[in-house]
Amino acid sequence: MCGRYALGVVSPSGWLVPYPKARLTDDPQRLAYIRQQLQERGMQVDDAPDDEEVRETYNFAPGNFGAIYRADIPDHKTRTEQDTGARQEQNENVTEPDDQDDKKADDTSSAAHPKYKLQSMKWGLIPFWTKRKPDYGSMMRTINCRDDSLIENCGMWTTMKQRKRCLVICQGFYEWLKKGPGGKEKVPHFVRRKDGDLMCFAGLWDCVKYEDSDEKLYTYTVITTSSNSYLTFLHDRMPVIMDYGSEEMRTWLDPSRKTWSKELQSILKPYEGELECYPVSKEVGKVGNNSPDFIIPVNSKENKSNIANFFANAKAKETSAKKEPGIKNEKDEEKDEFAAQGTKREHTPEMASPDNESKKQKVHQPGVSPSPQKSKARSATHNKPMRKAGGSKPPDGSQRITNFFKK
């Protein structure tokens, strides 16, 4: 099963490290770079689409337009395809003699000197005989094609497997590991080539033109097979992966092979090369999410969302703040403020002096009464009448002089 993969190729520098950390935009040459990578691995590329025609995302989902590598053969319907598409109207099965001769000449020319190209196609194969745009559910049923469904020369894949074979270019694919009771917990894993190269899936393509439209729509499907021993823990199916420059890849893309054979069928087998598989962020589960971190191990130091890195960075900042001159943290500032104020208030020098201690001892010493003068002053203070609330105010200075002469 392959229902999600990564195609976030942005910066050439990103491919020089195991886990690319590139921006999601700003590179107008990313398709040209893919073309260069394929050519350096011995794959002929005579044409490539513009960047805007292929979806750039680390969370590539069905319905998006991806990068497909195929032989540049005519997309018109052959006699076999016309017979297979019984749903077409009778006049569509009739071909003018001159037109048929031109098509035969094109086929001969392409077989003698085949050209290969990168092309933008929509993920989710729609057969050429389809008259109206299918719904999303119908398209989802054709995002993958099982290898065992191609053994017999029957079914919807018959015409595609004979002459419309292709490679799907990507960085790697996602698969969800089911854990817990009933497999309710699903942990996403990313699978990539261990050497970091682009990954090539075996696929089939087709071209359709709806009855209410004059535009052609190119679509594709990914062929799946049984998982190899490395990925059996993750899922029982995996995409058919091909190596660059291999005899299997050349045979699969050969446009002169127009009959399905045991040799072609034998190519569809579990991958024997080295792969790397690791858990990634669960945010990849939502189709609308997109981040370069999706193809980085969730516990890796390169993953910004790793919780361990969060605490490690916080500790590193605190340590660097202590070491850097002129930079003080909150604890250092509290110590400096305390040192400037001196001893705490409850231990002031006044209370700690010997004179004050002796005074306290004299005041609280038992058996020693206060002096007579202090006693009179204290009694006068206690015996002074209190002014009642609401009473008149005591006379001021001028009133006292007046009262003296009256006497």
VENWO-V384378 format. One record per run of one state. SS is the DSSP state (h for helix, s for strand, l for the rest). FROM is the first residue (numbers start at 0). LEN is the number of residues. If there is no record, write none. Layout:
[[SS & FROM & LEN] [SS & FROM & LEN]]
This chain:
[[l & 0 & 3] [s & 3 & 4] [l & 7 & 4] [h & 11 & 5] [l & 16 & 13] [h & 29 & 11] [l & 40 & 6] [s & 46 & 1] [l & 47 & 3] [h & 50 & 3] [l & 53 & 3] [s & 56 & 5] [l & 61 & 3] [s & 64 & 7] [l & 71 & 7] [h & 78 & 6] [l & 84 & 5] [h & 89 & 3] [l & 92 & 4] [h & 96 & 16] [l & 112 & 3] [s & 115 & 8] [l & 123 & 12] [h & 135 & 5] [l & 140 & 3] [s & 143 & 3] [h & 146 & 4] [l & 150 & 7] [h & 157 & 6] [l & 163 & 1] [s & 164 & 6] [l & 170 & 1] [s & 171 & 8] [l & 179 & 1] [h & 180 & 3] [l & 183 & 1] [s & 184 & 9] [l & 193 & 5] [s & 198 & 10] [l & 208 & 8] [s & 216 & 10] [l & 226 & 10] [s & 236 & 3] [l & 239 & 1] [s & 240 & 2] [l & 242 & 4] [h & 246 & 7] [l & 253 & 8] [h & 261 & 6] [l & 267 & 7] [s & 274 & 5] [l & 279 & 2] [h & 281 & 4] [l & 285 & 6] [h & 291 & 4] [l & 295 & 11] [h & 306 & 17] [l & 323 & 6] [h & 329 & 12] [l & 341 & 3] [h & 344 & 3] [l & 347 & 1] [h & 348 & 4] [l & 352 & 1] [h & 353 & 10] [l & 363 & 8] [h & 371 & 12] [l & 383 & 13] [h & 396 & 10] [l & 406 & 1]]
